[in-house]
Amino acid sequence: MAYTLKIAPSVLAADFSELAVEIRRVEEAGCDLLHLDVMDGHFVPNITIGPFIVKAIRRITKLPLDTHLMIENPERYVSEFAKAGSDHITIHAEACPGNLAEVLEQIRALKVGCGVSLKPATPLDAIQPFLDRIDMVLLMTVNPGFGGQSFMREVLPKVQALRKIYKRDIEVDGGINKDTSKEAVAAGANVLVAGTAIFGKQDVRKAIEELRCQM
């Protein structure tokens, strides 16, 4: 079965002093969605953006906003991120010990896309009972927290195993570039999150096209 390949520039790698210009660059270059990394300094060792930035981004683009919550107690905040304009909200299974099913239902009730992410060391068993309720699975190919890390090839067997049992979008995030994207797509991923590999290039259209030429 063929899957539509989608390119999701990670706004974390953009120049925030020129955020509207940066977003317009990748939108005009033909990306499919924008990936917004939300970090709280607790679940991961970094702090990034909140709902007010998502709301500001919503005003300047028509692209789908793919909001990745790397935060503790995401159930306290998913409503605010939906109200801010997120089209899709992804939470971490590791942040929902014992209440993942309830948080997934909470997100679905907000009428936005529902995703679950796994850190590299977390097995698929953590989400397998819930796959029928998830629109997209995000498999981290680095340990979350900071951009610019190296792609972890040891996650590829997990991508392959998930694709055998899951027919919706599989997203990968971390160390994705024109070389590692080939391996990720071959393993079964079809949504590629890339930060510096897109925003770090002068010709973002070429960067996006290079990532797209993997299927």
C-alpha positions as CSV (number, residue, x, y, z in Angstrom):
1,M,0.0,0.0,0.0
2,A,1.4,3.4,-1.0
3,Y,1.2,6.2,1.5
4,T,1.2,10.0,0.8
5,L,4.5,11.5,1.8
6,K,4.2,14.7,3.8
7,I,6.9,17.2,4.7
8,A,6.5,19.0,8.1
9,P,9.1,21.8,8.7
10,S,9.8,22.1,12.4
11,V,9.2,25.7,13.4
12,L,11.7,25.3,16.3
13,A,14.5,25.6,13.7
14,A,13.1,28.8,12.2
15,D,14.4,32.3,12.9
16,F,11.8,33.6,15.4
17,S,12.8,37.2,14.8
18,E,11.4,36.7,11.3
19,L,8.8,34.0,12.0
20,A,6.1,35.2,9.6
21,V,8.7,35.4,6.8
22,E,10.1,32.0,7.7
23,I,6.7,30.4,7.7
24,R,5.8,32.1,4.4
25,R,9.0,30.7,2.8
26,V,8.2,27.1,3.6
27,E,4.5,27.5,2.8
28,E,5.3,28.9,-0.7
29,A,7.9,26.2,-1.1
30,G,5.2,23.5,-0.9
31,C,5.4,21.9,2.5
32,D,2.4,20.0,3.8
33,L,2.1,21.1,7.4
34,L,4.0,22.9,10.1
35,H,5.3,21.0,13.1
36,L,5.2,22.9,16.4
37,D,7.3,21.6,19.3
38,V,6.0,22.5,22.7
39,M,8.4,21.8,25.6
40,D,7.8,22.6,29.3
41,G,11.2,22.1,30.8
42,H,10.0,19.2,32.9
43,F,9.1,16.4,30.5
44,V,12.1,17.4,28.4
45,P,15.0,19.6,29.3
46,N,14.0,22.6,27.3
47,I,11.3,25.3,27.1
48,T,9.9,26.5,23.9
49,I,6.4,27.9,23.0
50,G,2.9,28.0,24.4
51,P,-0.7,28.5,23.1
52,F,-0.2,32.2,22.4
53,I,2.5,31.4,19.8
54,V,0.4,28.8,18.2
55,K,-2.4,31.3,18.0
56,A,-0.1,33.9,16.4
57,I,1.1,31.3,13.8
58,R,-2.5,30.3,13.1
59,R,-3.1,33.9,12.0
60,I,-0.3,33.9,9.4
61,T,-0.7,30.6,7.7
62,K,-3.4,28.3,6.3
63,L,-1.1,25.2,6.7
64,P,-2.3,22.5,9.1
65,L,-0.6,23.0,12.5
66,D,0.8,19.7,13.9
67,T,1.3,20.5,17.6
68,H,3.6,18.1,19.5
69,L,3.2,18.4,23.2
70,M,6.4,17.3,25.0
71,I,4.9,18.2,28.4
72,E,3.8,16.7,31.6
73,N,0.1,16.4,32.3
74,P,-1.0,17.2,28.7
75,E,-4.6,16.8,29.7
76,R,-4.4,20.2,31.4
77,Y,-3.5,22.0,28.2
78,V,-4.9,20.2,25.1
79,S,-8.0,22.3,25.1
80,E,-5.9,25.5,25.0
81,F,-3.8,24.3,22.2
82,A,-6.9,23.3,20.2
83,K,-8.5,26.7,20.8
84,A,-5.3,28.4,19.7
85,G,-5.7,26.8,16.2
86,S,-3.9,23.4,16.3
87,D,-5.3,21.0,13.6
88,H,-3.6,18.1,15.2
89,I,-2.3,17.4,18.7
90,T,0.2,14.8,19.6
91,I,0.9,13.8,23.2
92,H,3.6,11.5,24.6
93,A,2.6,8.0,25.9
94,E,5.2,8.4,28.6
95,A,3.5,11.6,29.9
96,C,0.2,9.7,30.4
97,P,0.9,6.7,32.6
98,G,-2.4,5.1,33.4
99,N,-4.6,7.7,31.6
100,L,-3.6,7.6,28.0
101,A,-7.0,6.4,26.8
102,E,-8.8,9.2,28.7
103,V,-6.5,11.9,27.2
104,L,-7.0,10.5,23.7
105,E,-10.7,10.7,24.1
106,Q,-10.3,14.3,25.4
107,I,-8.4,15.3,22.3
108,R,-10.9,13.5,19.9
109,A,-13.7,15.4,21.6
110,L,-12.0,18.7,20.6
111,K,-12.5,17.7,17.0
112,V,-8.8,17.9,16.1
113,G,-6.4,15.1,14.9
114,C,-5.1,12.9,17.6
115,G,-1.5,11.6,17.8
116,V,0.7,9.7,20.2
117,S,4.5,9.9,20.3
118,L,7.1,7.5,21.7
119,K,10.6,8.2,22.8
120,P,13.3,6.0,21.2
121,A,13.5,3.6,24.1
122,T,9.7,3.2,24.6
123,P,8.4,0.0,23.0
124,L,5.3,-0.2,20.7
125,D,3.5,-2.2,23.4
126,A,2.8,1.1,25.2
127,I,0.4,2.2,22.5
128,Q,-0.6,-1.0,20.7
129,P,-4.0,-1.3,22.5
130,F,-4.9,2.3,21.4
131,L,-3.9,2.3,17.7
132,D,-7.5,2.3,16.5
133,R,-8.0,5.7,18.3
134,I,-4.9,7.4,17.0
135,D,-4.7,9.3,13.7
136,M,-0.9,9.5,13.7
137,V,2.0,7.9,15.5
138,L,5.1,10.0,16.0
139,L,8.2,7.9,16.6
140,M,11.1,10.0,17.9
141,T,14.4,9.3,16.1
142,V,16.3,11.3,18.7
143,N,15.8,11.8,22.4
144,P,13.4,14.7,22.6
145,G,14.4,18.1,23.9
146,F,16.7,19.8,21.5
147,G,17.0,20.2,17.7
148,G,20.1,19.4,15.7
149,Q,20.7,15.9,17.1
150,S,21.8,12.9,15.1
151,F,19.3,10.4,13.7
152,M,19.1,7.2,15.7
153,R,18.9,4.3,13.3
154,E,18.1,1.9,16.1
155,V,14.5,3.2,15.9
156,L,14.0,2.0,12.3
157,P,13.0,-1.6,13.3
158,K,10.3,0.0,15.4
159,V,9.0,2.0,12.4
160,Q,9.0,-1.2,10.4
161,A,7.1,-3.1,13.1
162,L,4.5,-0.4,13.5
163,R,3.9,-0.2,9.7
164,K,3.0,-3.9,9.7
165,I,0.1,-3.3,12.0
166,Y,-0.8,0.4,11.5
167,K,-2.3,1.8,8.3
168,R,-2.4,5.5,9.1
169,D,0.3,8.2,9.2
170,I,3.6,7.4,10.8
171,E,5.7,10.5,11.6
172,V,9.4,10.6,12.4
173,D,11.2,13.5,14.1
174,G,14.8,14.0,14.8
175,G,17.9,14.1,12.6
176,I,15.9,13.9,9.4
177,N,17.7,15.1,6.3
178,K,17.9,14.1,2.6
179,D,19.9,11.0,3.6
180,T,18.2,9.7,6.7
181,S,14.8,10.4,5.3
182,K,15.4,7.6,2.7
183,E,15.9,5.1,5.5
184,A,12.9,6.3,7.4
185,V,10.6,6.2,4.4
186,A,11.9,2.7,3.4
187,A,11.1,1.5,6.9
188,G,7.5,2.8,6.6
189,A,7.4,6.4,7.7
190,N,5.4,8.8,5.6
191,V,5.5,12.1,7.6
192,L,8.9,13.7,7.8
193,V,9.6,16.4,10.4
194,A,12.7,18.3,9.5
195,G,14.1,21.5,11.2
196,T,17.6,22.5,10.2
197,A,17.4,20.4,7.0
198,I,14.8,22.9,5.8
199,F,15.0,26.2,7.7
200,G,18.8,25.9,7.7
201,K,19.0,26.0,3.9
202,Q,18.9,29.1,1.8
203,D,16.8,27.3,-0.9
204,V,14.0,25.8,1.2
205,R,12.0,24.7,-1.9
206,K,15.0,22.6,-3.0
207,A,15.3,21.2,0.6
208,I,11.7,20.2,0.7
209,E,11.9,18.6,-2.8
210,E,14.9,16.6,-1.8
211,L,13.0,15.2,1.2
212,R,10.0,14.5,-0.9
213,C,11.9,12.5,-3.5
214,Q,12.0,9.4,-1.3
215,M,9.1,7.4,-2.5
